[in-house]
Amino acid sequence: INGSPVYLGFNQSNYEKLNDSSKPNKKEYLYKTTQEEREYLDNVFSGKSEELRYSNHDGDYELFYPYKKGKKIIVLYFSEYVRYGKLGS
């Protein structure tokens, strides 16, 4: 975006907007990464790695799954976050 490298992400709510006839605003699809995720994605998109990336912590699970067809690469991202809390005292 404007000459700066960024990663874009799409999810269910973003996908519904893509069916609109107006041109999408890329800023609405920015994917916020950690330094570790950025390094992983940089390696995948530069062709240095084709490895999956799996992590789990505190009941949260994430999987980055690179898919390459010809010279095109996308990374599918799957996640499950368990949100729980306590009501009352």
C-alpha positions as CSV (number, residue, x, y, z in Angstrom):
1,I,0.0,0.0,0.0
2,N,1.5,3.3,-1.1
3,G,4.8,1.5,-1.8
4,S,5.0,-0.1,1.7
5,P,5.0,-3.9,2.0
6,V,2.1,-5.2,4.1
7,Y,0.2,-8.4,4.5
8,L,-3.5,-8.5,3.7
9,G,-6.0,-10.9,5.4
10,F,-9.5,-11.9,4.5
11,N,-12.2,-13.5,6.7
12,Q,-15.9,-14.2,6.5
13,S,-17.0,-10.6,7.1
14,N,-14.4,-9.3,4.6
15,Y,-15.5,-11.8,2.0
16,E,-19.1,-10.5,2.1
17,K,-17.8,-7.0,1.2
18,L,-15.9,-8.3,-1.8
19,N,-19.2,-9.1,-3.6
20,D,-19.9,-5.4,-3.6
21,S,-19.3,-3.6,-6.9
22,S,-17.1,-0.9,-5.4
23,K,-13.3,-1.2,-5.4
24,P,-12.1,-2.6,-2.0
25,N,-10.1,-0.4,0.3
26,K,-6.9,-2.4,1.0
27,K,-6.4,-0.6,4.3
28,E,-9.5,-2.5,5.6
29,Y,-7.7,-5.8,5.0
30,L,-4.4,-5.2,6.8
31,Y,-3.2,-8.2,8.7
32,K,-1.4,-7.3,12.0
33,T,1.5,-9.7,12.7
34,T,4.0,-10.4,15.4
35,Q,7.7,-10.1,14.6
36,E,7.9,-13.9,14.5
37,E,4.9,-14.2,12.1
38,R,6.4,-11.5,9.8
39,E,9.7,-13.3,9.6
40,Y,7.8,-16.6,8.7
41,L,5.7,-14.9,6.1
42,D,8.7,-13.1,4.6
43,N,10.4,-16.4,4.2
44,V,7.4,-18.0,2.6
45,F,6.7,-15.2,0.1
46,S,10.4,-14.9,-0.8
47,G,10.5,-18.6,-1.6
48,K,12.9,-19.5,1.2
49,S,10.4,-21.7,3.0
50,E,7.4,-23.8,2.2
51,E,6.9,-25.1,5.8
52,L,3.7,-25.1,7.7
53,R,3.7,-23.0,10.9
54,Y,1.7,-24.3,13.8
55,S,1.4,-22.8,17.3
56,N,-0.7,-23.3,20.4
57,H,-0.7,-21.3,23.6
58,D,-3.2,-20.9,26.4
59,G,-5.9,-22.9,24.5
60,D,-5.4,-20.9,21.3
61,Y,-4.4,-22.6,18.1
62,E,-3.0,-21.2,14.8
63,L,-2.0,-22.8,11.6
64,F,-0.3,-21.1,8.6
65,Y,-0.6,-23.2,5.5
66,P,1.4,-22.0,2.4
67,Y,-0.1,-23.0,-0.9
68,K,1.8,-22.5,-4.1
69,K,0.5,-22.7,-7.7
70,G,3.0,-21.8,-10.4
71,K,4.7,-18.6,-9.2
72,K,1.7,-17.5,-7.0
73,I,1.8,-18.1,-3.3
74,I,-1.0,-17.7,-0.7
75,V,-1.0,-18.6,2.9
76,L,-4.1,-20.0,4.4
77,Y,-4.5,-19.1,8.1
78,F,-6.6,-21.2,10.4
79,S,-7.2,-20.3,14.1
80,E,-9.3,-21.3,17.1
81,Y,-9.4,-19.1,20.1
82,V,-11.1,-20.2,23.3
83,R,-12.7,-17.4,25.1
84,Y,-14.0,-18.1,28.6
85,G,-14.5,-16.2,31.8
86,K,-16.3,-16.4,35.1
87,L,-19.6,-14.7,35.9
88,G,-20.4,-13.7,39.4
89,S,-18.2,-13.5,42.4
